[in-house]
Amino acid sequence: MIEPHAPAPPGSPPPWTTPGRPGGPARLPVRPGTGRFLVLSGVFVCAACGLVYELELVALASYLMGDSVTQASVVLSVMVFAMGIGSLAAKRLRGLAAAGFGALEATLALVGGCSAMALYAVFAWTGGWGGVWASGPRCLLVAFSLATGLLIGAEVPLLMELIQRIRRQDAGGAVADLFAADYVGALVGGLAFPFLLLPFLGQLTGALLTGAVNAVVGGALVLGLFRRDLTRRARWLLLLFNAFVLAVLASAAVLVDDFERAARHAVYGADVRVALQTGVQEVVLAGGTDGRSLDMFLDGRLRVSGRDELRYHEALVHPAMTGPHARVLILGGGDGLAAREALRYPGVDRVDVVELDEEVVRLARTDPALSALNQHAFGDARVHVTTQDAFGWLRGAPAAAYDVVVSDLPDPGITASTKLYSQEFYGLARRVLAPGGRLVVHAGPVASRPRAFWTVEATVRAAGLRTAPYGTGGRRAGFATVGPDRTPADRSRAPRDWGFILAARTEPRPRLDPGGPRPYVLTGTSLAAGERAARETRIAGLPASTLVHPRY
């Protein structure tokens, strides 16, 4: 008869395990309490790095492809799904928890650290995200999201095994400790990305630095704390792998400026004169200093082309200036070009420009090409610039203060701009209109995006204004001047027109002031033709876009 074993005391290893072997207590060079603290500190740092990778992919995808809601949904949903799969898959590695965790963190550092550079390279050297390349780069984005999620998810069971091997405790307590360190680390990473990494290092260098920190902390934790659990060969392999990862990240960091310049030239051409990342967006000026050869890109979208900007700004401003125009409000327009057109009219006493990005205004004042193009409009004493979000500024603006309101804002298809194309926004704009005042809105291209254009029109009407839609053609092929897309690979599909909505409390009529200055390219005939062409694309019955239910 076999005598039963006496029950093992609490905290002792299972009888089938051997100290120092997989499944048994870890042989640490420090006290168990110190070891536990170091592991949870490593969890904290690795969680911060993991969230930075997630935010980096979301930010870069939104920057390169637009529509931040869609890109964030794709990246985060794929990543969370992959985390579950990774956690299940890592259950098989619990017997090799230390070595597995070390290899996992080095791989995550390499994938996450290089993801931004790889995505930007594909975008720059394949001609964008459209046309024949449409599926490839998007698949690459999903692949990085999937790989990052798998690796982050695989951390959890391995870390749980390491914590339990230091000191056994009930499962609920171990999970609580692990998740507390994980979530607090995620908070730090989430705050560090927008407030430290992005403004001071940029997307590429920030990702590389995060990868380096991830590799160092993961490698130090395993090679320093759990080195006795590893064979000599495993220690050397892990050390060499971490050294390789750090060498790759360091080399990329040294070359990142040259890489960025080469990628920028691939996207914008070789004649880039100014490239800066403001607190709001990336601003690039390309072309000569004569104004007419100038191209200004905001977040990769061609916002101003000196070759045809007159067509846009004359069509935007002149129809709205027919009537009283002593007081003019321009929402956006930090390039000074809409202000230039308004200042051409006699009787203009004051022009208020509300622009979010002060760096754009600074360039409009100081850059030789841009200031020549806007004819030094910001040097006119009648022009007053406020650096503020247009929506917030309108909420505090005096009622009935302006004869003309010009909404010179980015395309409604850009997610960040949807609140500036909402019923609430146009309600605020209506409030600041004086009796007999007019509002004009840039509403995106008519021909290629009629649904978005007529949604803007329906939204303006829902705010209590009567509308008159019209358009004008002539924009450069190859870039969406103020559209939601980055550079299209298929240049034949690039928008070739601009659409506008003229609005007032009474029935407005797009026409030119016979007593006003004569436009250089816009004529009464072309304006009437643009009105007819726009009406032919009408889509009836569209609902208005609101803050809580954007329709673009």
GUDO-181413 format. One record per residue (C-alpha): residue in one letter; chain; x, y, z. Coordinates in Angstrom, 2 decimals, padded with zeros to 5 digits. Layout:
<recs>
REC,a,A,X,Y,Z $
...
</recs>
This chain:
<recs>
REC,m,A,000.00,000.00,000.00 $
REC,i,A,001.38,003.42,-000.97 $
REC,e,A,001.53,005.96,001.81 $
REC,p,A,000.00,009.33,000.77 $
REC,h,A,002.33,012.32,000.79 $
REC,a,A,001.82,014.99,003.38 $
REC,p,A,000.40,018.20,001.88 $
REC,a,A,003.05,020.65,000.74 $
REC,p,A,003.31,023.89,002.68 $
REC,p,A,001.84,027.00,001.02 $
REC,g,A,004.15,028.64,-001.54 $
REC,s,A,006.24,025.51,-002.14 $
REC,p,A,006.78,024.34,-005.73 $
REC,p,A,004.84,021.37,-007.11 $
REC,p,A,006.57,018.05,-006.30 $
REC,w,A,007.27,017.29,-009.97 $
REC,t,A,009.39,020.41,-010.47 $
REC,t,A,012.98,021.16,-009.68 $
REC,p,A,014.22,024.58,-008.49 $
REC,g,A,015.73,026.52,-011.34 $
REC,r,A,013.97,024.45,-013.99 $
REC,p,A,010.86,025.40,-016.03 $
REC,g,A,007.82,025.40,-013.75 $
REC,g,A,009.85,025.71,-010.55 $
REC,p,A,010.86,028.73,-008.46 $
REC,a,A,013.23,031.08,-010.19 $
REC,r,A,016.79,031.37,-008.89 $
REC,l,A,017.17,035.12,-008.57 $
REC,p,A,020.27,037.20,-007.81 $
REC,v,A,018.10,039.42,-005.60 $
REC,r,A,015.48,038.95,-002.90 $
REC,p,A,012.03,037.82,-004.12 $
REC,g,A,010.42,041.13,-003.15 $
REC,t,A,013.00,043.07,-005.15 $
REC,g,A,012.66,040.66,-008.06 $
REC,r,A,008.89,041.08,-008.09 $
REC,f,A,009.26,044.86,-008.08 $
REC,l,A,011.71,044.69,-011.01 $
REC,v,A,009.38,042.48,-013.04 $
REC,l,A,006.41,044.81,-012.46 $
REC,s,A,008.62,047.78,-013.36 $
REC,g,A,009.50,046.00,-016.59 $
REC,v,A,005.79,045.41,-017.23 $
REC,f,A,005.21,049.13,-016.70 $
REC,v,A,007.86,050.16,-019.27 $
REC,c,A,006.92,047.51,-021.84 $
REC,a,A,003.23,048.48,-021.58 $
REC,a,A,004.14,052.12,-022.20 $
REC,c,A,006.16,051.10,-025.27 $
REC,g,A,003.33,048.91,-026.54 $
REC,l,A,000.80,051.73,-026.41 $
REC,v,A,003.23,054.06,-028.17 $
REC,y,A,003.44,051.55,-031.03 $
REC,e,A,-000.36,051.49,-031.26 $
REC,l,A,-000.66,055.27,-031.26 $
REC,e,A,002.19,055.56,-033.75 $
REC,l,A,000.41,053.29,-036.22 $
REC,v,A,-002.87,055.19,-035.77 $
REC,a,A,-001.22,058.59,-036.21 $
REC,l,A,000.85,057.58,-039.22 $
REC,a,A,-002.07,055.80,-040.92 $
REC,s,A,-004.28,058.86,-040.39 $
REC,y,A,-001.56,061.16,-041.69 $
REC,l,A,-000.83,059.09,-044.78 $
REC,m,A,-004.34,057.91,-045.65 $
REC,g,A,-006.66,060.42,-043.99 $
REC,d,A,-009.95,059.59,-042.21 $
REC,s,A,-008.54,059.13,-038.72 $
REC,v,A,-011.68,057.41,-037.40 $
REC,t,A,-011.39,054.60,-039.95 $
REC,q,A,-007.65,054.18,-039.50 $
REC,a,A,-007.92,054.16,-035.70 $
REC,s,A,-010.73,051.62,-035.85 $
REC,v,A,-008.79,049.32,-038.18 $
REC,v,A,-005.51,049.50,-036.28 $
REC,l,A,-006.97,049.15,-032.80 $
REC,s,A,-009.52,046.44,-033.63 $
REC,v,A,-006.93,044.32,-035.45 $
REC,m,A,-004.44,044.87,-032.64 $
REC,v,A,-006.85,043.92,-029.86 $
REC,f,A,-007.94,040.82,-031.78 $
REC,a,A,-004.29,039.86,-032.29 $
REC,m,A,-003.56,040.36,-028.58 $
REC,g,A,-006.10,037.67,-027.76 $
REC,i,A,-004.58,035.28,-030.29 $
REC,g,A,-001.07,036.04,-029.02 $
REC,s,A,-002.09,035.40,-025.44 $
REC,l,A,-003.52,032.00,-026.36 $
REC,a,A,-000.49,031.06,-028.44 $
REC,a,A,001.95,031.99,-025.66 $
REC,k,A,000.44,029.43,-023.28 $
REC,r,A,002.68,026.84,-024.94 $
REC,l,A,005.78,028.88,-024.06 $
REC,r,A,005.17,029.11,-020.32 $
REC,g,A,007.74,026.40,-019.67 $
REC,l,A,010.33,028.67,-021.28 $
REC,a,A,008.92,031.89,-019.87 $
REC,a,A,012.20,033.77,-019.34 $
REC,a,A,013.76,032.97,-022.71 $
REC,g,A,010.42,033.41,-024.46 $
REC,f,A,009.79,036.81,-022.90 $
REC,g,A,013.30,038.01,-023.79 $
REC,a,A,012.94,036.96,-027.44 $
REC,l,A,009.42,038.40,-027.54 $
REC,e,A,010.47,041.86,-026.34 $
REC,a,A,013.41,042.04,-028.74 $
REC,t,A,011.13,041.11,-031.64 $
REC,l,A,008.49,043.62,-030.52 $
REC,a,A,011.15,046.33,-030.27 $
REC,l,A,012.29,045.60,-033.84 $
REC,v,A,008.77,045.44,-035.32 $
REC,g,A,007.33,048.38,-033.40 $
REC,g,A,010.40,050.57,-033.70 $
REC,c,A,010.72,050.13,-037.46 $
REC,s,A,007.00,050.16,-038.31 $
REC,a,A,006.71,053.92,-038.88 $
REC,m,A,009.78,054.03,-041.11 $
REC,a,A,008.63,051.06,-043.17 $
REC,l,A,005.13,052.46,-043.69 $
REC,y,A,006.43,055.89,-044.67 $
REC,a,A,008.93,054.33,-047.08 $
REC,v,A,006.21,052.33,-048.82 $
REC,f,A,004.05,055.45,-049.08 $
REC,a,A,006.85,057.63,-050.44 $
REC,w,A,008.34,055.24,-052.99 $
REC,t,A,005.21,053.58,-054.35 $
REC,g,A,003.47,056.81,-055.35 $
REC,g,A,000.90,056.88,-052.55 $
REC,w,A,-001.93,054.71,-051.35 $
REC,g,A,-004.08,054.76,-054.45 $
REC,g,A,-004.23,052.97,-057.77 $
REC,v,A,-002.34,049.73,-058.25 $
REC,w,A,-000.70,050.06,-054.81 $
REC,a,A,-004.00,050.47,-052.95 $
REC,s,A,-004.03,046.98,-051.40 $
REC,g,A,-000.31,046.57,-050.66 $
REC,p,A,000.36,049.41,-048.20 $
REC,r,A,-002.95,048.91,-046.44 $
REC,c,A,-002.13,045.25,-046.05 $
REC,l,A,001.24,046.30,-044.62 $
REC,l,A,-000.56,048.49,-042.07 $
REC,v,A,-002.79,045.59,-041.06 $
REC,a,A,000.25,043.28,-040.93 $
REC,f,A,002.10,045.61,-038.54 $
REC,s,A,-001.04,045.97,-036.40 $
REC,l,A,-001.46,042.20,-036.35 $
REC,a,A,002.20,041.49,-035.54 $
REC,t,A,002.36,044.14,-032.81 $
REC,g,A,-000.87,042.88,-031.25 $
REC,l,A,000.30,039.25,-031.29 $
REC,l,A,003.56,040.15,-029.55 $
REC,i,A,001.90,042.40,-026.96 $
REC,g,A,-000.73,039.77,-026.21 $
REC,a,A,001.88,037.05,-025.81 $
REC,e,A,003.53,039.03,-023.00 $
REC,v,A,000.72,038.41,-020.52 $
REC,p,A,000.94,034.64,-019.87 $
REC,l,A,004.75,034.74,-019.87 $
REC,l,A,004.85,037.61,-017.38 $
REC,m,A,002.27,035.88,-015.21 $
REC,e,A,004.47,032.77,-015.18 $
REC,l,A,007.56,034.79,-014.23 $
REC,i,A,005.77,036.61,-011.43 $
REC,q,A,004.40,033.37,-010.00 $
REC,r,A,007.82,031.74,-010.13 $
REC,i,A,009.26,034.51,-008.00 $
REC,r,A,006.60,034.17,-005.32 $
REC,r,A,003.43,032.14,-005.53 $
REC,q,A,000.20,033.99,-004.79 $
REC,d,A,-003.47,033.57,-005.58 $
REC,a,A,-004.33,034.03,-009.25 $
REC,g,A,-006.57,037.04,-008.60 $
REC,g,A,-003.83,038.91,-006.75 $
REC,a,A,-001.24,038.14,-009.43 $
REC,v,A,-003.57,039.31,-012.19 $
REC,a,A,-004.37,042.50,-010.28 $
REC,d,A,-000.67,043.33,-009.79 $
REC,l,A,000.21,042.58,-013.41 $
REC,f,A,-002.68,044.55,-014.90 $
REC,a,A,-002.13,047.49,-012.55 $
REC,a,A,001.46,047.86,-013.76 $
REC,d,A,000.34,047.30,-017.35 $
REC,y,A,-002.44,049.90,-017.30 $
REC,v,A,-000.41,052.55,-015.50 $
REC,g,A,002.38,052.03,-018.04 $
REC,a,A,-000.15,052.39,-020.85 $
REC,l,A,-001.26,055.71,-019.34 $
REC,v,A,002.31,056.99,-019.30 $
REC,g,A,002.91,055.83,-022.88 $
REC,g,A,-000.36,057.36,-024.03 $
REC,l,A,000.55,060.74,-022.56 $
REC,a,A,004.20,060.61,-023.63 $
REC,f,A,003.34,060.09,-027.30 $
REC,p,A,001.44,063.34,-028.03 $
REC,f,A,003.19,065.56,-025.49 $
REC,l,A,006.82,064.42,-025.67 $
REC,l,A,007.69,062.00,-028.46 $
REC,l,A,005.67,063.51,-031.31 $
REC,p,A,006.48,067.21,-030.80 $
REC,f,A,010.14,066.80,-029.81 $
REC,l,A,011.28,063.75,-031.78 $
REC,g,A,008.72,063.25,-034.52 $
REC,q,A,007.03,060.03,-035.58 $
REC,l,A,010.06,058.19,-036.96 $
REC,t,A,012.65,058.96,-034.28 $
REC,g,A,010.03,058.58,-031.55 $
REC,a,A,009.20,055.05,-032.71 $
REC,l,A,012.89,054.11,-032.95 $
REC,l,A,013.63,055.42,-029.46 $
REC,t,A,010.64,053.55,-028.06 $
REC,g,A,011.91,050.35,-029.66 $
REC,a,A,015.35,050.86,-028.13 $
REC,v,A,013.89,051.36,-024.65 $
REC,n,A,011.73,048.28,-025.12 $
REC,a,A,014.72,046.15,-026.15 $
REC,v,A,016.96,047.38,-023.32 $
REC,v,A,014.35,046.87,-020.59 $
REC,g,A,013.22,043.46,-021.87 $
REC,g,A,016.78,042.23,-022.33 $
REC,a,A,017.99,043.58,-018.99 $
REC,l,A,015.06,042.03,-017.15 $
REC,v,A,015.68,038.54,-018.53 $
REC,l,A,019.49,038.53,-018.73 $
REC,g,A,019.88,040.29,-015.39 $
REC,l,A,017.13,038.79,-013.26 $
REC,f,A,016.45,035.38,-014.80 $
REC,r,A,019.88,034.57,-016.26 $
REC,r,A,020.22,031.48,-014.05 $
REC,d,A,017.13,030.02,-015.71 $
REC,l,A,018.79,030.21,-019.13 $
REC,t,A,021.37,027.90,-020.61 $
REC,r,A,024.65,029.42,-021.67 $
REC,r,A,023.64,029.09,-025.31 $
REC,a,A,020.26,030.78,-024.67 $
REC,r,A,021.97,033.68,-022.89 $
REC,w,A,024.33,034.26,-025.80 $
REC,l,A,021.59,033.97,-028.41 $
REC,l,A,019.40,036.42,-026.52 $
REC,l,A,022.30,038.81,-026.01 $
REC,l,A,023.23,038.71,-029.70 $
REC,f,A,019.61,039.16,-030.81 $
REC,n,A,019.18,042.21,-028.57 $
REC,a,A,022.46,043.63,-029.79 $
REC,f,A,021.30,043.14,-033.38 $
REC,v,A,017.97,044.87,-032.68 $
REC,l,A,019.67,047.82,-030.98 $
REC,a,A,022.18,048.10,-033.85 $
REC,v,A,019.34,048.21,-036.40 $
REC,l,A,017.41,050.82,-034.41 $
REC,a,A,020.54,052.92,-033.80 $
REC,s,A,021.52,052.80,-037.48 $
REC,a,A,018.01,053.82,-038.48 $
REC,a,A,018.10,056.70,-035.99 $
REC,v,A,021.40,057.95,-037.42 $
REC,l,A,020.01,057.80,-040.95 $
REC,v,A,016.52,059.06,-040.15 $
REC,d,A,017.15,062.66,-041.27 $
REC,d,A,018.57,061.54,-044.63 $
REC,f,A,015.73,059.05,-045.00 $
REC,e,A,013.14,061.72,-044.25 $
REC,r,A,014.65,064.13,-046.78 $
REC,a,A,014.77,061.44,-049.46 $
REC,a,A,011.18,060.37,-048.72 $
REC,r,A,010.02,063.99,-048.72 $
REC,h,A,011.63,064.55,-052.11 $
REC,a,A,009.98,061.37,-053.40 $
REC,v,A,006.59,062.71,-052.31 $
REC,y,A,006.90,066.44,-052.99 $
REC,g,A,009.66,066.65,-055.57 $
REC,a,A,013.27,067.76,-055.27 $
REC,d,A,012.61,071.49,-054.75 $
REC,v,A,011.45,071.44,-051.12 $
REC,r,A,012.48,074.70,-049.44 $
REC,v,A,010.71,074.54,-046.08 $
REC,a,A,009.61,071.47,-044.12 $
REC,l,A,008.48,071.75,-040.53 $
REC,q,A,006.22,069.94,-038.11 $
REC,t,A,004.10,072.42,-036.19 $
REC,g,A,001.94,071.60,-033.22 $
REC,v,A,-000.96,071.21,-035.67 $
REC,q,A,000.35,069.68,-038.91 $
REC,e,A,003.29,069.16,-041.24 $
REC,v,A,003.93,072.20,-043.45 $
REC,v,A,006.01,071.89,-046.63 $
REC,l,A,006.82,074.66,-049.09 $
REC,a,A,008.23,073.61,-052.45 $
REC,g,A,009.14,075.56,-055.55 $
REC,g,A,010.91,078.81,-056.25 $
REC,t,A,010.56,082.18,-054.57 $
REC,d,A,008.57,083.89,-057.32 $
REC,g,A,005.20,082.90,-055.87 $
REC,r,A,003.67,081.44,-059.02 $
REC,s,A,005.84,078.32,-058.81 $
REC,l,A,005.06,077.83,-055.12 $
REC,d,A,003.40,074.68,-053.76 $
REC,m,A,002.31,074.58,-050.11 $
REC,f,A,001.43,071.20,-048.61 $
REC,l,A,-000.36,070.79,-045.30 $
REC,d,A,-000.18,067.25,-043.93 $
REC,g,A,000.76,066.02,-047.38 $
REC,r,A,-002.18,067.63,-049.18 $
REC,l,A,-001.49,070.33,-051.74 $
REC,r,A,-003.26,073.27,-050.16 $
REC,v,A,-001.90,076.09,-052.36 $
REC,s,A,-000.48,075.96,-055.87 $
REC,g,A,000.75,079.26,-057.22 $
REC,r,A,-000.15,078.08,-060.72 $
REC,d,A,-003.89,078.07,-060.15 $
REC,e,A,-004.68,079.39,-056.68 $
REC,l,A,-006.34,082.45,-058.28 $
REC,r,A,-009.14,080.23,-059.60 $
REC,y,A,-009.87,078.96,-056.12 $
REC,h,A,-009.55,082.17,-054.13 $
REC,e,A,-011.37,084.40,-056.60 $
REC,a,A,-014.27,081.94,-056.77 $
REC,l,A,-014.28,081.66,-052.97 $
REC,v,A,-014.21,085.36,-052.10 $
REC,h,A,-015.63,087.53,-054.89 $
REC,p,A,-019.25,086.24,-055.04 $
REC,a,A,-019.57,086.77,-051.29 $
REC,m,A,-018.26,090.35,-051.50 $
REC,t,A,-021.20,091.48,-053.67 $
REC,g,A,-023.11,093.64,-051.21 $
REC,p,A,-022.05,095.21,-047.92 $
REC,h,A,-018.49,094.16,-047.08 $
REC,a,A,-017.06,096.59,-044.57 $
REC,r,A,-016.38,093.84,-042.01 $
REC,v,A,-015.01,090.52,-043.25 $
REC,l,A,-014.32,087.36,-041.24 $
REC,i,A,-012.07,084.64,-042.70 $
REC,l,A,-012.12,081.26,-040.94 $
REC,g,A,-008.89,079.50,-041.85 $
REC,g,A,-007.00,081.27,-044.59 $
REC,g,A,-003.69,081.40,-042.76 $
REC,d,A,-001.91,081.64,-046.11 $
REC,g,A,-003.29,085.19,-046.52 $
REC,l,A,-004.65,084.56,-050.01 $
REC,a,A,-008.34,084.96,-049.15 $
REC,a,A,-007.46,088.13,-047.23 $
REC,r,A,-005.63,089.41,-050.33 $
REC,e,A,-008.81,089.09,-052.40 $
REC,a,A,-010.99,090.75,-049.76 $
REC,l,A,-008.59,093.69,-049.43 $
REC,r,A,-008.98,094.44,-053.14 $
REC,y,A,-012.48,095.79,-052.47 $
REC,p,A,-012.93,099.46,-051.60 $
REC,g,A,-014.87,100.00,-048.42 $
REC,v,A,-013.32,097.12,-046.48 $
REC,d,A,-012.63,098.47,-042.99 $
REC,r,A,-011.55,095.32,-041.16 $
REC,v,A,-010.59,091.73,-042.00 $
REC,d,A,-010.41,089.24,-039.12 $
REC,v,A,-008.53,086.01,-039.85 $
REC,v,A,-009.00,083.09,-037.44 $
REC,e,A,-006.29,080.49,-038.13 $
REC,l,A,-005.40,077.49,-035.96 $
REC,d,A,-001.72,077.17,-036.96 $
REC,e,A,000.43,080.17,-036.10 $
REC,e,A,003.35,078.75,-038.11 $
REC,v,A,001.34,078.99,-041.33 $
REC,v,A,000.65,082.65,-040.57 $
REC,r,A,004.33,083.22,-039.79 $
REC,l,A,005.31,081.72,-043.16 $
REC,a,A,002.65,083.83,-044.89 $
REC,r,A,004.33,086.91,-043.41 $
REC,t,A,007.98,085.97,-043.88 $
REC,d,A,008.44,083.42,-046.67 $
REC,p,A,009.43,085.30,-049.85 $
REC,a,A,007.26,083.24,-052.20 $
REC,l,A,004.17,082.98,-050.01 $
REC,s,A,004.24,086.62,-048.90 $
REC,a,A,004.68,087.69,-052.52 $
REC,l,A,001.75,085.53,-053.53 $
REC,n,A,-000.54,087.02,-050.88 $
REC,q,A,000.80,090.50,-051.67 $
REC,h,A,001.83,090.99,-048.04 $
REC,a,A,-001.79,090.94,-046.92 $
REC,f,A,-000.89,090.42,-043.27 $
REC,g,A,001.09,093.66,-043.34 $
REC,d,A,-002.13,095.62,-043.96 $
REC,a,A,-003.30,097.45,-040.83 $
REC,r,A,-006.89,096.39,-041.51 $
REC,v,A,-006.03,092.70,-041.09 $
REC,h,A,-006.17,091.21,-037.60 $
REC,v,A,-005.08,087.61,-037.03 $
REC,t,A,-006.26,085.40,-034.18 $
REC,t,A,-004.59,082.01,-033.61 $
REC,q,A,-007.44,079.84,-032.41 $
REC,d,A,-009.74,077.02,-033.41 $
REC,a,A,-012.50,078.49,-035.58 $
REC,f,A,-015.28,076.61,-033.78 $
REC,g,A,-014.22,077.78,-030.34 $
REC,w,A,-013.66,081.33,-031.56 $
REC,l,A,-017.14,081.57,-033.08 $
REC,r,A,-018.72,080.55,-029.77 $
REC,g,A,-017.39,083.73,-028.19 $
REC,a,A,-017.71,086.05,-031.20 $
REC,p,A,-020.11,089.01,-031.06 $
REC,a,A,-023.45,088.61,-032.81 $
REC,a,A,-024.22,090.36,-036.13 $
REC,a,A,-020.61,091.57,-036.37 $
REC,y,A,-019.68,090.71,-039.99 $
REC,d,A,-021.00,091.48,-043.44 $
REC,v,A,-019.05,088.60,-045.02 $
REC,v,A,-017.90,085.31,-043.51 $
REC,v,A,-015.48,083.24,-045.62 $
REC,s,A,-015.01,079.61,-044.55 $
REC,d,A,-011.64,078.76,-046.12 $
REC,l,A,-011.18,075.44,-044.33 $
REC,p,A,-009.88,071.96,-045.24 $
REC,d,A,-012.05,069.45,-047.06 $
REC,p,A,-015.05,068.02,-045.14 $
REC,g,A,-013.79,064.51,-045.90 $
REC,i,A,-010.88,065.00,-043.48 $
REC,t,A,-012.08,063.65,-040.14 $
REC,a,A,-010.46,066.44,-038.11 $
REC,s,A,-012.46,068.98,-040.12 $
REC,t,A,-015.93,067.48,-039.77 $
REC,k,A,-016.92,069.68,-036.82 $
REC,l,A,-016.15,072.71,-039.03 $
REC,y,A,-018.74,071.41,-041.51 $
REC,s,A,-021.45,070.68,-038.96 $
REC,q,A,-024.89,072.21,-038.44 $
REC,e,A,-023.72,073.60,-035.10 $
REC,f,A,-020.76,075.35,-036.76 $
REC,y,A,-022.94,076.98,-039.41 $
REC,g,A,-025.41,078.01,-036.72 $
REC,l,A,-022.59,079.90,-035.00 $
REC,a,A,-021.54,081.44,-038.33 $
REC,r,A,-025.14,082.52,-038.97 $
REC,r,A,-025.22,084.25,-035.58 $
REC,v,A,-022.23,086.50,-036.42 $
REC,l,A,-023.71,087.57,-039.77 $
REC,a,A,-025.04,091.09,-039.89 $
REC,p,A,-028.43,091.72,-041.58 $
REC,g,A,-027.86,091.23,-045.30 $
REC,g,A,-024.57,089.38,-044.64 $
REC,r,A,-023.28,086.43,-046.66 $
REC,l,A,-021.48,083.23,-045.78 $
REC,v,A,-019.38,081.36,-048.34 $
REC,v,A,-018.12,077.84,-047.67 $
REC,h,A,-015.51,075.78,-049.48 $
REC,a,A,-017.31,072.44,-049.76 $
REC,g,A,-014.86,070.18,-051.61 $
REC,p,A,-014.91,069.06,-055.24 $
REC,v,A,-018.34,068.82,-056.87 $
REC,a,A,-017.71,066.34,-059.69 $
REC,s,A,-015.70,063.68,-057.84 $
REC,r,A,-017.37,063.89,-054.39 $
REC,p,A,-020.93,065.10,-055.01 $
REC,r,A,-022.37,063.40,-051.94 $
REC,a,A,-020.01,065.24,-049.57 $
REC,f,A,-020.64,068.52,-051.42 $
REC,w,A,-024.43,068.25,-051.19 $
REC,t,A,-024.20,067.14,-047.57 $
REC,v,A,-022.46,070.44,-046.85 $
REC,e,A,-025.25,072.25,-048.68 $
REC,a,A,-027.93,070.39,-046.71 $
REC,t,A,-026.10,071.17,-043.47 $
REC,v,A,-025.91,074.90,-044.21 $
REC,r,A,-029.64,074.92,-045.00 $
REC,a,A,-030.35,073.06,-041.75 $
REC,a,A,-028.65,075.93,-039.90 $
REC,g,A,-031.34,078.31,-041.18 $
REC,l,A,-029.65,079.77,-044.26 $
REC,r,A,-030.64,079.74,-047.91 $
REC,t,A,-028.02,078.47,-050.29 $
REC,a,A,-026.66,078.84,-053.81 $
REC,p,A,-024.11,076.16,-054.80 $
REC,y,A,-021.52,076.75,-057.49 $
REC,g,A,-018.13,075.49,-058.61 $
REC,t,A,-015.07,076.28,-060.64 $
REC,g,A,-012.55,074.12,-062.47 $
REC,g,A,-008.88,074.20,-063.31 $
REC,r,A,-006.91,072.67,-060.44 $
REC,r,A,-003.66,070.83,-061.15 $
REC,a,A,-003.78,067.15,-061.88 $
REC,g,A,-001.84,064.85,-059.58 $
REC,f,A,-002.73,066.30,-056.20 $
REC,a,A,-005.94,066.72,-054.27 $
REC,t,A,-005.52,070.41,-053.49 $
REC,v,A,-007.80,070.56,-050.49 $
REC,g,A,-009.26,067.08,-050.58 $
REC,p,A,-009.10,064.36,-047.93 $
REC,d,A,-006.65,062.16,-049.83 $
REC,r,A,-002.90,062.17,-050.03 $
REC,t,A,-001.15,062.17,-053.39 $
REC,p,A,-003.10,059.83,-055.68 $
REC,a,A,-001.09,057.31,-057.65 $
REC,d,A,-003.66,057.53,-060.44 $
REC,r,A,-003.35,061.17,-061.42 $
REC,s,A,-006.26,060.90,-063.85 $
REC,r,A,-008.56,060.47,-060.84 $
REC,a,A,-007.36,063.59,-059.02 $
REC,p,A,-010.09,066.20,-058.44 $
REC,r,A,-010.16,068.89,-061.12 $
REC,d,A,-012.62,071.33,-059.54 $
REC,w,A,-013.65,073.16,-056.38 $
REC,g,A,-017.15,073.51,-055.01 $
REC,f,A,-018.59,076.35,-052.94 $
REC,i,A,-021.81,077.17,-051.12 $
REC,l,A,-022.95,080.81,-050.95 $
REC,a,A,-025.48,081.30,-048.14 $
REC,a,A,-027.54,084.09,-046.62 $
REC,r,A,-030.79,084.63,-044.72 $
REC,t,A,-032.42,085.66,-047.98 $
REC,e,A,-032.03,083.92,-051.34 $
REC,p,A,-028.39,084.46,-052.41 $
REC,r,A,-027.24,084.75,-056.00 $
REC,p,A,-023.64,084.06,-057.06 $
REC,r,A,-022.58,087.07,-059.11 $
REC,l,A,-019.80,089.63,-059.30 $
REC,d,A,-020.07,093.15,-057.95 $
REC,p,A,-020.17,095.40,-061.05 $
REC,g,A,-018.59,098.21,-059.02 $
REC,g,A,-015.92,096.02,-057.46 $
REC,p,A,-012.43,095.09,-058.65 $
REC,r,A,-012.28,092.93,-061.73 $
REC,p,A,-011.08,089.37,-061.05 $
REC,y,A,-008.18,088.11,-063.12 $
REC,v,A,-009.70,084.75,-064.12 $
REC,l,A,-013.26,084.61,-062.76 $
REC,t,A,-015.97,086.07,-064.99 $
REC,g,A,-019.74,086.38,-064.70 $
REC,t,A,-020.10,083.83,-067.47 $
REC,s,A,-017.82,081.25,-065.83 $
REC,l,A,-019.55,081.82,-062.48 $
REC,a,A,-022.97,081.17,-064.02 $
REC,a,A,-021.61,078.07,-065.76 $
REC,g,A,-020.19,076.82,-062.47 $
REC,e,A,-023.58,077.31,-060.82 $
REC,r,A,-025.35,075.32,-063.54 $
REC,a,A,-022.77,072.54,-063.47 $
REC,a,A,-023.05,072.20,-059.70 $
REC,r,A,-026.84,072.01,-059.75 $
REC,e,A,-026.71,069.18,-062.30 $
REC,t,A,-024.99,066.98,-059.71 $
REC,r,A,-027.60,067.58,-057.00 $
REC,i,A,-028.35,064.71,-054.63 $
REC,a,A,-031.62,065.43,-052.86 $
REC,g,A,-032.77,064.30,-049.46 $
REC,l,A,-029.37,064.15,-047.74 $
REC,p,A,-029.42,064.61,-043.95 $
REC,a,A,-027.44,067.36,-042.25 $
REC,s,A,-024.11,066.61,-040.58 $
REC,t,A,-023.93,067.31,-036.86 $
REC,l,A,-021.28,067.08,-034.16 $
REC,v,A,-022.62,063.79,-032.82 $
REC,h,A,-023.53,062.37,-036.22 $
REC,p,A,-020.99,063.40,-038.89 $
REC,r,A,-022.11,062.45,-042.40 $
REC,y,A,-018.92,062.92,-044.44 $
</recs>
